[in-house]
């Protein structure tokens, strides 16, 4: 698996969670699995990350220049072999893709280098990998490189997030060192620009995405963000596999980061976590209304254009709001100002903290998910398990995860919003707030939500089916 993100990065992203859980699940099913990712400064500064030198270096040509890739080896917490690709010129930086919401100017060179270096690693591995599974745009050049060099690897591309496509100006195509015939409409060219994700779509043997609803959105004008044309052309190779939830990390019954564990039928621990969360963030205790929580990225697709106009309206009531996340500097500033305006009701923390993220899930009564785009809805899976009932816009995988509460038939366990307007989202928040005051009903909904199971076993089986389709003997050999 080749990915720009993965463990041990401390990031609240679905990609890190998937690269933690899916390889571990496949390894448990007797597959040999490895991960290749860049060796970022954050990894080098993390004393808990153990790596060893392999002694292997390769020269990687990027355009007219050569760079040295050094391979280091480590393991994830789940025991999966991980290879880190070190090149300080590209990866010894404070951020992954950029800083303060601004991408690095040389991202094309950085991730073209990464894809080429990962391919050189695969060529040198023993036993030789049968499948290269690449994730999102940052590694999506690999299938094109495999085809051009006629290498004996099957390739699978997973699209976690279509909005980021690796689109760069056309002159950056020279950095790939591919023949000119690849810079055509049937290759990596897209309206005169180099589009790395498009190249992966065109050249991968199989394409997957992370929920059936998101697959349909990708194929539709508008939601397909221009690449719907390309995806429809290759739709016969596009399949949907709903992500699983990593219950080894996110399970309130076993979560060692919580001050008190809890679960269905034993909710005392959730009350303890709620009280300690408010105390830790210096918020006023015992609100009459719910504690709303968000652990997210601060970007438009996460729905902050819907949420920001509602802050004053929400915080005029006796509720609490906690947001953990970083991203767009404008949102960060606006949230910091709002936190100063409502010091006893609203806490905003920018820097991701694993323990705080778990405590927010455990202590919140309601999770807000106003996303414009939510491909798989992993955050909703975690919130359900922790009894933080979601108020969510119905998009992507959300509709496969959350069932809207219907009091007439006593069904459902969340509050869905079907329109892209602040008022519509406010109505869903009000529904949740009103039900919250009926403690018996709220407890029933919590128990119902916490009993939902989105473990990785079914998703891993579906990935096995994909792998068997591109290399039939791969699954047989693993048995």
Number of C-alpha atoms within 10 A of each C-alpha: 22 28 23 22 25 24 22 18 16 16 20 19 16 20 19 18 21 22 21 23 26 22 23 24 21 21 18 14 16 12 17 15 18 20 25 28 23 30 21 23 16 17 19 14 9 12 8 9 15 13 15 11 11 11 8 11 16 14 14 18 17 20 16 9 9 12 15 17 24 21 24 21 16 17 17 20 12 15 13 22 18 22 24 22 24 23 20 15 10 20 20 17 15 11 15 19 18 14 13 12 15 11 12 15 10 13 18 23 17 20 23 26 28 30 27 22 29 26 21 16 19 20 15 11 9 7 9 11 18 16 19 23 23 27 26 25 29 27 29 34 29 30 28 23 20 19 15 13 10 9 12 13 21 20 26 28 28 23 27 22 20 21 15 14 20 22 19 18 14 16 10 19 24 16 17 22 15 16 10 10 11 17 20 13 15 14 20 28 22 22 11 14 17 26 27 29 24 24 28 31 31 22 25 25 21 24 25 22 25 25 25 20 21 28 23 14 19 27 22 17 12 11 17 20 16 16 23 20 15 19 21 15 13 16 17 10 17 19 18 20 20 25 28 23 27 21 19 12 16 20 21 27 17 15 18 14 16 23 15 18 20 23 20 18 10 11 16 12 19 26 16 17 23 21 17 18 23 26 12 11 17 14 21 16 15 14 14 12 16 20 25 26 27 23 24 21 21 22 19 15 14 17 23 19 18 21 19 14 13 15 14 12 9 17 17 10 13 15 19 26 25 22 23 21 21 22 17 15 15 13 17 19 11 11 21 16 13 19 19 13 13 16 15 19 25 27 22 21 18 15 11 17 16 12 11 18 20 23 25 28 31 32 26 29 27 27 28 27 28 27 25 21 24 28 27 28 27 24 22 25 26 24 27 27 28 31 31 29 29 32 28 28 27 25 24 24 23 27 20 15 20 24 17 18 18 12 10 6 7 11 13 15 26 27 25 27 22 12 13 17 15 18 15 16 25 19 15 20 21 15 16 23 18 13 15 20 13 10 10 11 14 19 16 13 24 24 21 19 25 23 15 14 14 19 17 21 17 14 21 22 15 16 19 17 14 21 23 14 15 18 17 13 12 17 17 9 9 12 8
